[in-house]
Amino acid sequence: MADRRLQVFNTVARLLSFTKAADSLHMTQPAVTFQVRQLEEYFNTRLFDRTHNKISLTDVGKKVFTYSEQILGLYREMDNDIRTLTGEIIGVLVIGASTTVAEYMLPRLLGEFQELYPDVKLRLRVSNSLGVVHMVENNDIDIGLVESPVGNKSLVVEDCWQDNLVVIVAPNHPLAEKESVHVSELKDYPFVSREEGSGTRCVLSDYLEENDMSMTELNLSMEFGSPEAIKNAVESGLGVSVVSETTLAKELQLNTLRSVKIDPPLHRPFSLVHQRQKFRIRAMQEFLNFAHERCNILKKETETA
């Protein structure tokens, strides 16, 4: 119902990229450009300066962007209030998740939520934890699920459940038969690590500092961008690593990896992140309530395990 040209312009203005706006809106780039040009023709002025493959808002564009934020915000409030009165829970909910959460925990959660609210359109964007936090900050997503501490005090961070991290090795590795490994022993073997910006690496770095070590003391042999790549590398005998215990069910069953406890124990929270001042559509509030219920169930399961 809101002016499509204004919605498209607002997205381009926030991202300062026609390509990123097209991806976000699930449109082609020419279609995005056409909508913006229509708005420029309506106001008979340029809204963006385009130089050297970069764009920036003109003075008029900045003014239009300010009004577009207010107009679209009021539209969302109106839409949400009317649908609340009529009992409808619909709309588009954009969720961002770090790689580990997206691959191993989120599919079941989203599936159960979709069964309860089939008229809510769910969109998922996956990045490392740092990338997800940036998407929340930029209003590219409504809710983020991350696996590392969040430093931005303007965001709401709600711990969901605790995750255990363990050392993984190949079955024929010297550490495979040990019940636990002291953190200092990790220096003795090639170490396969997640990339900088990932929640696992951030938590591991903090953990090492707490135990009078640093990442530079590890024999970093390789870096990968996903838990699956890490596990494949360790299975191939390329080193040891530290990963979430929740990612290992298949490998432990097939005996392609061994899991060894790390001493002192290493835990981290999985957290829900969203903007403190962001207007919440009904679908967003229902998802937060639903996620908290499922988190409480997971906590109880963990405590009784």
C-alpha positions as CSV (number, residue, x, y, z in Angstrom):
1,M,0.0,0.0,0.0
2,A,2.9,2.4,0.7
3,D,4.4,4.1,-2.4
4,R,6.7,1.5,-4.0
5,R,9.0,4.2,-5.3
6,L,9.5,5.6,-1.8
7,Q,10.2,2.1,-0.4
8,V,12.8,1.4,-3.1
9,F,14.4,4.8,-2.7
10,N,14.6,4.4,1.1
11,T,16.3,1.0,0.7
12,V,18.9,2.4,-1.7
13,A,19.5,5.4,0.5
14,R,20.1,3.2,3.6
15,L,22.5,0.9,1.8
16,L,23.9,3.4,-0.6
17,S,24.0,0.7,-3.2
18,F,21.6,-0.2,-6.0
19,T,23.0,-3.7,-6.1
20,K,22.5,-4.3,-2.4
21,A,19.1,-2.7,-2.5
22,A,18.1,-5.1,-5.3
23,D,19.2,-8.1,-3.3
24,S,17.4,-6.8,-0.2
25,L,14.1,-6.2,-2.1
26,H,14.4,-9.3,-4.3
27,M,14.2,-7.1,-7.4
28,T,16.5,-6.8,-10.4
29,Q,18.9,-3.8,-10.4
30,P,17.3,-2.2,-13.5
31,A,13.9,-2.4,-11.7
32,V,15.4,-0.6,-8.7
33,T,17.0,2.1,-10.9
34,F,13.7,2.6,-12.7
35,Q,11.8,3.2,-9.5
36,V,14.3,5.7,-8.2
37,R,14.3,7.5,-11.6
38,Q,10.5,7.8,-11.4
39,L,10.8,9.4,-8.0
40,E,13.5,11.8,-9.3
41,E,11.2,12.7,-12.3
42,Y,8.3,13.3,-9.9
43,F,10.4,15.8,-7.8
44,N,12.2,17.0,-11.0
45,T,15.6,16.8,-9.3
46,R,18.4,14.3,-8.6
47,L,18.3,12.4,-5.3
48,F,21.7,10.7,-5.7
49,D,25.1,11.8,-6.9
50,R,26.7,9.0,-8.9
51,T,30.5,9.2,-9.2
52,H,33.2,6.5,-9.6
53,N,30.8,3.6,-9.0
54,K,29.7,5.2,-5.7
55,I,26.5,6.9,-4.8
56,S,25.7,9.5,-2.2
57,L,22.5,11.4,-1.3
58,T,22.1,15.0,-2.6
59,D,20.8,17.6,-0.2
60,V,17.3,17.0,-1.6
61,G,17.9,13.3,-1.3
62,K,18.7,13.6,2.4
63,K,15.5,15.5,2.9
64,V,13.4,12.9,1.0
65,F,15.2,10.1,3.0
66,T,14.2,11.8,6.3
67,Y,10.6,12.0,5.3
68,S,10.6,8.5,3.8
69,E,11.7,7.1,7.2
70,Q,8.8,8.9,8.9
71,I,6.2,8.0,6.3
72,L,7.2,4.3,6.1
73,G,7.4,4.1,9.9
74,L,3.9,5.5,10.2
75,Y,2.7,3.1,7.6
76,R,4.2,0.1,9.5
77,E,2.6,1.3,12.7
78,M,-0.8,1.7,11.0
79,D,-0.6,-1.7,9.3
80,N,0.4,-3.4,12.6
81,D,-2.3,-1.7,14.7
82,I,-5.1,-2.5,12.2
83,R,-4.0,-6.1,11.9
84,T,-3.7,-6.4,15.7
85,L,-7.3,-5.3,16.0
86,T,-8.4,-7.8,13.4
87,G,-6.2,-10.6,15.0
88,E,-4.1,-11.1,11.8
89,I,-0.4,-11.9,12.1
90,I,1.1,-11.4,8.7
91,G,4.0,-9.6,7.1
92,V,7.6,-10.1,6.2
93,L,10.1,-10.9,9.0
94,V,13.8,-10.7,8.1
95,I,16.1,-12.8,10.4
96,G,19.8,-12.8,10.3
97,A,21.9,-15.6,11.9
98,S,25.5,-16.5,12.3
99,T,26.7,-19.5,10.4
100,T,26.6,-22.0,13.3
101,V,23.1,-21.0,14.3
102,A,21.8,-20.9,10.8
103,E,23.1,-24.4,9.9
104,Y,22.3,-26.3,13.1
105,M,19.7,-24.6,15.3
106,L,17.6,-22.3,13.2
107,P,16.0,-24.5,10.6
108,R,13.9,-26.4,13.2
109,L,13.0,-23.1,15.0
110,L,11.9,-21.5,11.7
111,G,9.9,-24.5,10.7
112,E,8.0,-24.7,13.9
113,F,7.3,-20.9,13.8
114,Q,6.1,-21.1,10.2
115,E,3.6,-23.9,11.1
116,L,2.1,-21.6,13.8
117,Y,2.1,-18.5,11.6
118,P,1.8,-19.6,7.9
119,D,1.0,-16.1,6.7
120,V,4.3,-14.6,7.9
121,K,6.9,-14.6,5.2
122,L,10.3,-15.5,6.7
123,R,13.5,-14.3,5.1
124,L,16.9,-15.5,6.3
125,R,20.3,-13.8,5.9
126,V,23.4,-15.6,7.0
127,S,26.8,-14.1,7.9
128,N,29.3,-14.4,10.7
129,S,28.3,-12.9,14.1
130,L,30.0,-9.5,13.3
131,G,28.1,-9.3,10.0
132,V,24.8,-10.1,11.6
133,V,25.3,-7.4,14.3
134,H,26.1,-4.9,11.5
135,M,22.9,-5.9,9.7
136,V,20.9,-5.2,12.8
137,E,22.6,-1.8,13.3
138,N,21.8,-0.9,9.7
139,N,18.1,-2.0,9.9
140,D,18.7,-4.6,7.2
141,I,17.2,-7.3,9.4
142,D,14.6,-7.3,12.2
143,I,16.2,-9.9,14.5
144,G,19.7,-11.4,14.7
145,L,20.9,-14.6,16.3
146,V,24.6,-14.6,17.2
147,E,27.1,-16.6,19.1
148,S,29.5,-14.0,20.4
149,P,29.4,-11.0,22.8
150,V,27.8,-7.8,21.3
151,G,29.4,-4.5,22.3
152,N,26.8,-2.1,20.9
153,K,24.9,-0.8,24.0
154,S,22.1,0.6,21.8
155,L,21.0,-2.9,20.8
156,V,18.9,-5.3,22.9
157,V,20.9,-8.5,23.5
158,E,19.0,-11.4,25.1
159,D,20.8,-14.6,26.0
160,C,18.9,-17.6,24.7
161,W,20.8,-20.7,25.7
162,Q,24.4,-21.8,26.6
163,D,26.5,-23.6,24.1
164,N,29.4,-25.8,25.0
165,L,32.6,-25.7,22.9
166,V,34.9,-28.7,22.6
167,V,38.2,-29.7,21.0
168,I,37.8,-31.9,17.9
169,V,40.5,-34.2,16.5
170,A,40.7,-37.0,13.9
171,P,40.2,-40.5,15.4
172,N,43.8,-41.4,15.0
173,H,45.1,-38.2,16.6
174,P,47.2,-38.4,19.8
175,L,44.6,-36.5,21.7
176,A,41.7,-38.7,20.5
177,E,41.7,-41.0,23.6
178,K,42.0,-38.3,26.2
179,E,39.0,-37.3,28.3
180,S,40.0,-33.7,28.4
181,V,42.7,-31.4,27.0
182,H,44.2,-28.4,28.9
183,V,44.0,-25.3,26.8
184,S,47.8,-24.9,26.9
185,E,48.1,-28.2,24.9
186,L,46.5,-26.6,21.9
187,K,49.8,-24.9,21.2
188,D,51.4,-28.2,20.4
189,Y,49.4,-29.0,17.2
190,P,48.4,-27.3,14.0
191,F,45.2,-25.4,14.7
192,V,42.3,-24.9,12.2
193,S,40.4,-21.7,13.0
194,R,37.3,-19.8,12.0
195,E,37.8,-16.5,10.2
196,E,38.1,-13.2,12.0
197,G,34.6,-11.8,12.7
198,S,33.1,-15.2,13.5
199,G,31.5,-15.7,16.9
200,T,33.5,-18.9,17.6
201,R,36.8,-17.1,16.9
202,C,35.8,-14.1,19.1
203,V,34.8,-16.3,22.0
204,L,37.9,-18.5,21.7
205,S,40.2,-15.4,21.6
206,D,38.6,-14.0,24.8
207,Y,38.8,-17.5,26.4
208,L,42.6,-17.7,25.6
209,E,43.2,-14.3,27.1
210,E,41.4,-15.3,30.3
211,N,43.8,-18.2,30.5
212,D,47.0,-16.1,29.9
213,M,47.3,-17.1,26.2
214,S,46.5,-15.5,22.9
215,M,45.6,-16.5,19.3
216,T,49.1,-15.7,18.2
217,E,50.4,-18.5,20.4
218,L,48.4,-21.1,18.5
219,N,49.9,-22.7,15.5
220,L,47.3,-21.4,13.1
221,S,47.5,-23.5,10.0
222,M,44.3,-22.7,8.2
223,E,41.2,-20.5,8.4
224,F,37.7,-21.4,7.2
225,G,34.4,-19.6,7.0
226,S,32.0,-22.4,8.2
227,P,31.9,-25.2,10.8
228,E,31.5,-27.8,8.0
229,A,34.8,-26.7,6.4
230,I,36.5,-26.8,9.8
231,K,35.3,-30.3,10.5
232,N,36.3,-31.6,7.1
233,A,39.8,-30.2,7.6
234,V,40.2,-31.8,11.0
235,E,38.8,-35.1,9.6
236,S,41.5,-34.9,6.9
237,G,44.2,-34.7,9.6
238,L,45.1,-31.0,9.0
239,G,45.0,-30.1,12.6
240,V,42.8,-29.7,15.7
241,S,40.0,-27.1,16.3
242,V,37.4,-25.9,18.7
243,V,33.8,-26.0,17.7
244,S,30.3,-26.0,19.1
245,E,29.3,-29.4,20.5
246,T,25.9,-29.0,18.8
247,T,27.5,-29.3,15.4
248,L,29.0,-32.8,15.9
249,A,26.1,-35.2,16.1
250,K,26.7,-36.8,12.6
251,E,30.5,-37.0,12.9
252,L,30.4,-38.6,16.3
253,Q,27.9,-41.1,15.2
254,L,30.0,-42.1,12.2
255,N,33.2,-41.9,14.2
256,T,34.9,-39.6,11.7
257,L,35.8,-37.1,14.5
258,R,36.5,-37.3,18.2
259,S,35.2,-34.8,20.7
260,V,37.5,-33.9,23.7
261,K,36.5,-31.6,26.6
262,I,38.6,-28.5,27.0
263,D,40.0,-27.5,30.4
264,P,38.9,-25.1,31.8
265,P,35.4,-25.6,30.3
266,L,34.5,-23.2,27.5
267,H,30.9,-22.0,27.2
268,R,29.2,-19.2,25.3
269,P,25.6,-17.8,25.0
270,F,23.6,-17.8,21.8
271,S,21.8,-14.5,21.8
272,L,18.9,-12.7,20.2
273,V,19.8,-9.2,19.0
274,H,17.5,-6.4,17.9
275,Q,17.3,-2.6,17.9
276,R,16.1,-1.0,21.1
277,Q,14.0,1.7,19.5
278,K,12.9,-0.3,16.4
279,F,9.1,-0.4,16.0
280,R,8.0,-4.0,16.3
281,I,5.6,-5.4,13.8
282,R,3.3,-8.0,15.4
283,A,5.2,-10.9,13.6
284,M,8.5,-9.7,15.2
285,Q,7.0,-9.7,18.7
286,E,5.5,-13.1,18.2
287,F,8.8,-14.5,16.9
288,L,10.6,-13.1,20.0
289,N,8.0,-14.7,22.3
290,F,8.2,-18.0,20.4
291,A,12.1,-18.0,20.5
292,H,12.1,-17.3,24.2
293,E,9.8,-20.2,24.8
294,R,12.0,-22.6,22.8
295,C,15.1,-21.3,24.5
296,N,13.6,-22.1,27.9
297,I,12.9,-25.6,26.7
298,L,16.5,-26.0,25.5
299,K,17.8,-24.7,28.8
300,K,15.8,-27.3,30.7
301,E,16.9,-30.1,28.3
302,T,20.6,-29.0,28.8
303,E,20.2,-28.9,32.6
304,T,18.7,-32.4,32.8
305,A,21.1,-33.9,30.2
